[in-house]
């Protein structure tokens, strides 16, 4: 099915999306997985509107992780297969938050940077491209900084939120199957419902650490939740993204790889009829846009709104595939479209992620691994942040933060 839309249709979708609060998809540049060892050329702390750590690399590292420790408070950044190019004295220490920055190399392969903190922080991170293939990892400490008569003043994220009346973005995470529905079962009896819940919990924890995102789960334990109920949970929480997590299966055991699905246009059309039959649903979708007495016109408006949502879903799916290829082979290299019931929200960009094939013994073994589950969650978290970097709704914490970083 073609993903092309005429320029007039695109323009109309954009106008309708702005009025209805839906976004039009935008895809970010695709960055290839770096080969060989990366070099860390420098790092410093920048006191912009928020405190940010900048790590400059010659290209993207094969893998890295960031985690917090307590007693005392520290933030640790591990770069794998990354060497420190030269001895350096980290600059830009902030006396109110950062006590010191230290680093070490291990086995001449991995580099660890430790940020000694005077109080806990709620960090987020993103990787940006620079010239000649170089990369910069930006770790935002979630602490605002302003100037008052030449004196540097530190504001908490909560203070910034209160002053600007900013809101969180809600991301709905759907662990597929559950309860009496085990989903697919692998050769070694691994149940899909257990894998999806484990990955969903990892993603929930990771997104929950990012100031400006409030993740919600359609199920947090082994219970059965109906397909329509899952989307209702997302809508009740006013979610602005819906991510359904699954593990694929196929009779041939050698089939492998990750896939991402969005709703097909045929599925969207059938859902439109049901939505228009319920006037409360229509009002919830269109908000302040007055509905016409002409049902054909209302149907066209809903179709256009759904197309805007589908375009956003496809854009998010592209970003997810770009990240998933770093941790797994891809079964399909582009976003597929299918008539999945959980993807049928006309106003919430929704994707279904097939993490791997549980029917493949090698992939089943990976799916049982906590390390692989966490890498999957990391990939999805990064894709979500890349998506919101371009499409964070106005009036949200992330929209304000990304505008500050760009500006």
N, C-alpha and C positions, 0 to 999 in steps of 0.2 A: 504494500500500500504506500502511495506517495505521501511524503511529509511536506510537500511543497504547498503553499497557500498563496493565492494571488495577492499582489501588493494592496489592492483595495480592501481585500478581506483582512489582511494583516493590519492595515491601518484601522479598520473598524474594530477588530479584536482589541487593539491597543486602547482605543477610546473606551470601549465597553469595560475592559479590564480595570482601567483607572477609576471608572465610576463604581464598579462592583467590588473593587478591592482585590481583584485577581491580577496576577502578573503574567507577562508574556515571556516566554523562555529566552534565555540568553546563554550561550555556551562559552566556556572559558577555554583559553588555549590549552592544547593537549601537550603534556610534557612527557617525553619518553623516559623510561627507567634508565637511570644512569648505569653505565658499565664501568668496572674498575674502581679503584679506591678514590674516595673524595678527599679533598683537603679543606680543613677549616682555617681560613686565612685571618680571621679576627672576630672579636665579639665585644660589644659594649652595651651599656644601659642608656637608653634615650629617654629623657624626661619631656615628652610631648604633652598632649592633653591627658594621656595615660602613660604609666611607666611601661616601657617595652624593652625587651632584650633583643638585640640584633646579632645574628650569627651569619657571617658571610662565608660561603663555600664556593669552590670553583665549579661544582655541579651538584645535583641532588644526591644525597647519600642513599645507599641501598636501603637503609632502614635506620630509624631513630625512635626513641621513646622519651616521654617526659612524665615525671611523677613527683608527687609531693611526699615529704617525710615530716614527722613531728618529733618534738622533744629532743633536740630543738627543731624549729621550723626550717625546712630546707626545700628547695626545688632542684631536682636533678634532671639533667639532660644528657642522655647517652647517644652518641653517634657511632654506629657500627660500621666497620671497615672504612673508618675515616681517620686520617692522620692530622695532627696539629702541624701546620707548616713552619711555625717559628715560635720561640718563646715570646710571650706577650704579657703586658700589664693591662688587665681589664680596666676600662675607664668608665666614668659616669656613675659612680656609686651614689646611692641616695640614702642619706643618713636617717631618714624616717622609716624606711622600709627594708633596704638592702644593707646588710652589715658587711659582707665581703663576697667576692667571687673567686673560686679556686678551680683548678682543673688538673687532670692527670691523664696519661695514656696507659693503656693496658695491652700487653702482648704485642706492642708496636702495631696494633690494628684498630683498636677502639679508643675513643676519646670520651671522657666524662667531664662535664662542667657542673659544679655545685654552687648554687646561689644560697648563701646563708642569709636568712630572713629575720627581721625583728618581730614580725607578726605573720600570721597565715595570709595567703593570697589565693584568689580564685582565678587560675590562669586559663588562657586559650592560646591557640597557635595557628599559624598559617605559613605556607611556603610561597614566596613570590619569585618571579623571574627577573633577572637583571641582564646586563649586556653580556654578549659573548658566551651565553650558556650558563653564566654564574647564577647562583641561587642565594636567597636570603631567607632564613628562618626567623620569623618574628614571633616572639613569645610575649603576649600581653599579660601583665600581672593583674589587670582588673582594678587598678588604683588610679584615680584621676589626679592630675597635677595642674595647678593654675598658678598665676603670679599675683601677688597682692602687695603693691608698693615695693616691688623689687624683692620681696620675700617669697620664697617658694612655699606653696601651701599644698598639702596632700589631702585629697578628698577620697572618701571611700566610694565604691561603686554604688552603694545604697544612697549616698548623698547626691551623687550625680543623677541617679534615677529619679529621686524625689524632686530635685530642682527642675529637671527637664520633663517630668511626668512621662517618662518612657516606660514601655511595657516589654514583657518578654515575648519571644516567639515560641509557640507551642508546636512540638514535633511529636506526632503519634507513632509509636513503635508497636507493630503487630507481630507477635510470635505466632506463626502459623500452627494450626491444629491445636490439640490439647484435650485433656480429659478422655472421653470415650473415643475420640478421634486421634489415633496415634500418628496419622500421616503415613509416609513411606517407611518401610523397615529394611535396614541394610542386611547384607549377608551374615554379619556377626550380631544381628538383632538390635542394632542401634535404631532408636525410634526418632523419626523426624521431629516429633513434638518436643523431645528433650533437647535436641540440638538447637532448634529455633528459639526456645526459651533461653538457653544459655547465651546465645549470640545477642538476643534482644536485651538481656540484663547487662551484658558488657556495654552495649551501645547506650543504654539508658544511663549507666554510671558515667560514661565518658562525656555524653552531652550534658549531663547534669552538672558537670564541673565547669561548664562554660557560662560565664555571666551573660545573661541575655537570652538563654534558651531554657525552656521548661519542658523536659520530655515527659510524656505520659505513655503508659503501656496498656494495651487492650486486655492483656492478662499477665499477671506476675507470678502465677503458679500453675500447676497442672490441672486446669479446669477447661471445660468445653465452653466456647463462646461462639454463637452463631455468626455467620458471615455479615449479615445486615447489622447485627449488634456491634460488630467491630467498627464499622464506619460511623455508627451512631455515637459510640464512645468518643471517636475523634471529633465529631461535630459538636458534641456536648462540651468538649474542652476547648472549642474554637481553634482546633489545630490548623496550621498553615502548611504542614507537610504530613504525608502518611506513608510509612515505610513498612511493608509486609515482608517478613523474612521466612524463607522456605529452604528445603533441600530437595533437589530434583531426584528423579528415579527413571530408569529405562530398562527394558528387558536385556539389552546387551550390556554386559558388565564393564566393557572397556570405554563406554561413553563417559566423558568427563567435562569439567569446566563450569564456570559461573555464567549466569545470564541475568539480565534485568528486563522486566516487562512493564509496559504501560498499557492503558486501556485501548482497545481498538475503537475506531469510529463507529462501527456497527453496534458495539456494546454501549457506546455513549448515546447513540440515537435511541436505543430501546429504553435506556434509563431516563432520557428526556421526557418521554411520554408519561412515565410514572411520576416524575417530579411535577410536571404541569398539572397532573390530576389532583395534586395536593397543593392548594393555594398557600398554605403556611410554608411549605418548602420553597415555593417560588418567591415568596416575600423574603424569606431568610437568605435566598441566593442573591436577589436583585437589590435588596436593601432599599435605598432611597430612589431607585429608578422606578417610575410609575409603570405598572403593568397596563397593557392595552386591553380593551375589550375584544380585540381581534386575536383569537387563539393562534392563528397562523403566525402572526407577528411575534407573539410571545414565544412560540416554538423556535422561530428564527433567532430571537435574542438568546434563548437558552442554548441553542446549538452553537452560537458564536462564543458564549461564555465557556461552554465545554471545550471548544477548540482552543481557547486561551489556556485553560487548565491543562489540556492534553499537551500543548506545546511546552508548558512549564514542566510537566511530568517527563517528557522526552528529554528536555534539557538536563534535568536532574539525573535521569538515567544515563545519559552520556558521561556525566561527571563521575558517576558511580563506577561505570565500566572502566574509566581511565584509572581509578584508584584500585579496583579489584584486580586488574591485570598485574599489579605489583605484588600481589599475594597469592594469586592462583591463575591457572590457565583459564581462558575464556571459552565457553561453549559457543557463544554467539558474540561477534565483535561489534554488533550494533544493537540498539534497544529494540526488542520485539514488542509486538502489540497483540493482545489477546483479550477475550471477553471474561476476565476474572471478576467475580462479584465484589471482592474487597476493593477494587480499583474504581468503582462506579460513582464516587462523589463528584458531582459536576463542578464543585467550587474548591476542592482541595487537591492540589497536585499530588498524585499517588503513584507509587512504584511497587512492584513485587520483585524481590531479589531471590533468585535461586542460587544459594551460596556455593553449592557443589553437588555432585551426584552421590547420594547416599548408597545407591546401588552399585557403585564402583568400589571394590574393596580398599583400594589405596586412598580414595577420597573419603570413604567412610572412616578410615583410621584417622585422617586429618580432622574430620569434623568432630571426632571425639576428643581431640586435643584442645586443652584450654588455651594454649599458645596460639593455635590457628584460629580459634574462635575470637581471641582478642585482636588478632591481625585483621580479621574480617571486620570487626567493630571499628577498628582504627580507620580502615579504608572508607567505611560508610560515614564515619564522623567527619573525615576530611572532605568528602564529597559534599556533605551538608553545609559545611562552612564555606566551601568554594561557591556553592549555589547561593547562599545568603550574602556573600561578598558582593555579588552582582544584583541580587534580588531581595535584599532584606526590606520588609514592608516599612513605609514611613512611620515615624513615631515609636520605633522600637530601639532597644538598647544597641542591638547590632547595627542597625542603620546609622545611628549616631556615631558608633565607634568606627565603622568602615569609612564614613564620610570624613572623619577626623584623620584617619590614616592616609586617605587619598589626598587630603587637602592641605 
